[in-house]
């Protein structure tokens, strides 16, 4: 179903396949999931799409488990993730407030722009730590890839369908954020113990969530302090309205130590 509103064509997808077909190669289309990020941009004229694709009726939400594998639809509200194991459940519970968590979606948060202008995307580090894979569609068709690879390439021209990961043996999260409910997270470290060892990721210290292989390698040797000391090897903290690069550089090793201690 499509209707014309001013210069924008509004498409309401009634199934995942309708959404995939309408998205096509992603050209001149703005996906509206929960709308907590996109709608303010639309209201202020920062985004002027030729086509707006609404996914609320596309049936792309829900959390399913098949053995140890968990799959989460892109339209799943963040509030529905709070009961999952750390680090994802704890991260979801710390996003904004109840109203935002009830409206915002996994897919929208994963694709959220970050960095100096808008430090968003709280779930990214947790998903990287879990070794999650994201399934998306766009130019070239459907593909599944590690979350860290998708974030590095960017989601321009791609629409997230779902995310999947194996249940961790243990998980932990250490975070610094301002006390106001609507404030973005200043800095967060997520860690997860999986069959392949310990994975560590950071959000708030780059343009998107980033994995920390140097920390992982040091921690694999059993030296917690060495792992904390390598915290800045894989990320470049920045200045923004929330904190300075200097502050993030001082706090990050502390958060790495805390997360890995809690994981043990």
C-alpha positions in Angstrom: 0.0 0.0 0.0 1.4 3.4 -1.0 0.0 6.9 -0.6 1.4 10.3 -1.6 2.2 12.8 1.2 3.6 16.0 -0.2 6.7 15.0 -2.1 7.3 11.8 -0.2 5.9 8.4 -1.1 4.9 6.5 2.1 5.0 2.7 1.9 3.6 0.6 4.6 5.0 -2.9 4.3 2.7 -5.7 5.4 5.3 -8.5 5.4 9.1 -8.9 5.4 9.0 -9.7 1.7 7.0 -6.6 1.0 9.6 -4.6 2.9 12.5 -6.2 1.0 10.8 -5.6 -2.3 10.0 -1.9 -1.5 13.5 -1.3 -0.1 15.1 -2.6 -3.3 18.7 -1.3 -3.6 18.1 1.3 -0.9 18.1 4.2 -3.3 16.2 7.3 -2.0 14.4 5.4 0.7 14.3 6.2 4.4 13.4 3.3 6.7 11.2 4.1 9.6 11.3 1.5 12.4 10.6 2.8 15.9 11.1 6.4 14.8 12.9 7.6 17.9 15.8 8.9 15.7 14.3 9.4 12.3 11.1 11.2 13.2 12.9 14.2 14.9 15.1 14.4 11.8 12.1 14.4 9.5 10.3 17.0 11.7 13.3 19.4 11.6 13.9 18.9 7.8 17.2 17.2 8.3 16.0 14.2 6.3 13.8 14.7 3.2 13.2 11.2 1.7 11.8 10.5 -1.7 10.2 7.4 -0.2 9.5 6.5 3.4 9.3 2.8 4.2 7.3 2.0 7.4 8.1 -1.4 9.0 5.7 -1.4 12.0 3.3 -3.9 10.2 5.9 -6.0 8.4 6.1 -8.8 11.0 9.8 -8.3 11.6 9.9 -8.5 15.4 10.4 -11.2 18.0 13.0 -13.1 19.8 13.4 -16.8 18.9 15.7 -19.5 20.2 16.9 -22.6 18.4 19.2 -24.6 20.7 21.9 -22.2 21.7 21.2 -19.8 18.8 19.1 -16.7 19.4 17.6 -14.6 16.6 16.1 -11.2 17.1 14.0 -9.5 14.4 15.0 -6.0 13.4 11.7 -4.5 14.6 11.9 -5.9 18.1 11.5 -3.2 20.7 14.6 -2.7 22.9 12.4 -3.2 26.0 11.9 -6.9 24.9 15.6 -7.5 25.1 16.0 -6.5 28.8 15.5 -10.1 30.0 18.3 -11.5 27.9 21.7 -12.5 29.3 24.5 -10.0 29.7 25.9 -8.0 28.1 22.9 -7.5 25.7 20.1 -7.6 28.3 22.0 -5.2 30.7 22.7 -2.8 27.8 19.1 -2.8 26.6 17.9 -2.0 30.2 20.2 1.0 30.2 19.0 2.7 27.0 17.2 6.0 27.7 13.9 5.4 29.6 10.9 3.1 29.4 9.1 5.1 26.8 12.1 5.1 24.5 12.9 1.4 25.0 9.3 0.5 24.2 9.4 2.4 20.9 13.0 2.1 19.7 14.0 -1.1 17.9 17.0 -3.4 17.7 17.5 -2.5 14.0 17.3 1.2 14.5 19.8 1.2 17.3 22.2 -1.0 15.4 22.1 1.4 12.5 22.2 4.5 14.6 24.8 7.1 13.6 27.4 7.7 16.3 30.7 9.5 16.8 31.2 13.2 17.5 27.8 14.5 16.3 25.4 11.9 17.8 26.8 9.3 20.2 24.1 6.6 19.7 23.9 2.9 19.1 24.2 1.5 22.6 23.6 -2.1 21.5 26.4 -2.2 19.1 29.2 -3.1 21.5 27.1 -5.7 23.2 26.4 -7.4 19.8 30.0 -7.3 18.8 31.1 -8.9 22.1 28.6 -11.6 21.5 30.0 -12.3 18.1 26.6 -11.6 16.6 25.8 -11.8 12.9 23.4 -9.4 11.1 21.3 -10.3 8.1 20.5 -7.5 5.8 19.2 -6.7 2.3 20.0 -4.1 -0.3 22.1 -3.7 -3.4 23.4 -7.2 -4.3 20.7 -8.9 -2.4 20.6 -10.5 1.1 23.8 -11.2 3.1 24.8 -12.2 6.6 28.0 -10.9 8.1 29.5 -10.2 11.5 28.1 -7.1 13.2 31.6 -5.5 13.4 32.1 -5.9 9.7 28.7 -4.4 8.9 29.4 -1.4 11.1 32.7 -0.8 9.6 31.2 -0.8 6.1 28.2 1.2 7.2 24.5 0.5 6.6 23.9 3.0 3.8 21.9 1.2 1.2 21.2 -1.8 3.5 18.1 -2.7 5.6 18.6 -4.9 8.7 16.3 -8.0 8.8 17.6 -9.7 12.0 20.5 -10.4 14.2 21.6 -13.8 15.6 24.2 -15.1 18.1 25.0 -18.0 20.3 24.3 -17.8 24.0 27.5 -16.7 25.8 28.9 -18.6 28.7 29.2 -15.3 30.6 28.8 -11.6 29.9 29.5 -8.3 31.6 29.2 -4.6 31.0 30.8 -1.5 32.5 29.5 1.9 31.6 29.7 5.7 32.3 26.6 7.8 31.6 25.0 10.9 32.8 22.2 10.5 35.3 19.5 12.1 33.2 17.3 9.4 31.6 17.5 10.7 28.1 21.3 11.2 28.1 23.4 9.1 25.7 25.9 6.7 27.1 29.3 8.4 27.5 31.4 5.2 27.2 30.6 1.5 27.6 32.7 -1.7 27.5 31.0 -5.1 26.9 32.6 -8.4 27.3 31.4 -12.0 26.6 32.9 -15.4 27.1 32.1 -17.7 24.2 33.3 -21.0 22.9 36.0 -19.1 21.1 37.3 -17.2 24.1 36.6 -13.7 25.4 35.5 -10.9 23.1 35.6 -7.3 24.2 34.0 -4.3 22.5 33.6 -0.5 23.2 30.9 2.0 22.4 31.4 5.8 22.7 35.1 5.8 21.6 34.7 6.0 17.8 32.2 6.4 15.0 30.4 3.2 16.0 30.9 0.2 18.3 34.4 -1.3 18.0 36.0 -4.6 18.9 39.2 -4.6 21.0 41.4 -7.4 19.8 44.4 -6.1 21.6 42.6 -6.3 24.9 41.4 -9.8 24.1 44.9 -11.0 23.2 46.3 -9.6 26.4 43.5 -11.0 28.5 44.0 -14.5 26.9 47.4 -14.5 28.6 45.7 -14.2 32.0 46.9 -10.7 32.8 44.0 -8.4 33.7 46.2 -5.3 34.1 47.9 -5.9 30.8 44.5 -6.2 29.1 43.3 -2.9 30.7 46.6 -1.2 29.6 45.8 -2.1 26.0 42.4 -0.5 26.0 43.4 2.4 23.8 45.2 0.3 21.2 42.1 -0.3 19.0 40.0 2.9 19.6 40.5 6.7 19.2 38.4 8.6 21.8 36.9 11.9 20.6 35.5 15.1 22.1 31.8 15.7 22.0 29.1 17.4 24.1 29.2 14.5 26.6 32.9 14.2 27.4 36.4 15.0 26.2 38.7 12.6 24.4 41.1 13.0 27.4 38.3 12.0 29.9 37.4 8.9 27.8 41.1 7.9 27.5 41.4 8.0 31.3 38.2 6.1 32.0 38.3 3.4 29.3 41.0 1.3 31.0 39.0 1.4 34.2 35.9 0.2 32.4 37.8 -2.6 30.7 39.2 -3.8 34.0 35.8 -3.7 35.6 34.0 -5.5 32.8 36.7 -8.3 32.6 36.7 -8.6 36.4 32.9 -9.1 36.4 33.2 -11.6 33.6 35.6 -13.8 35.6 
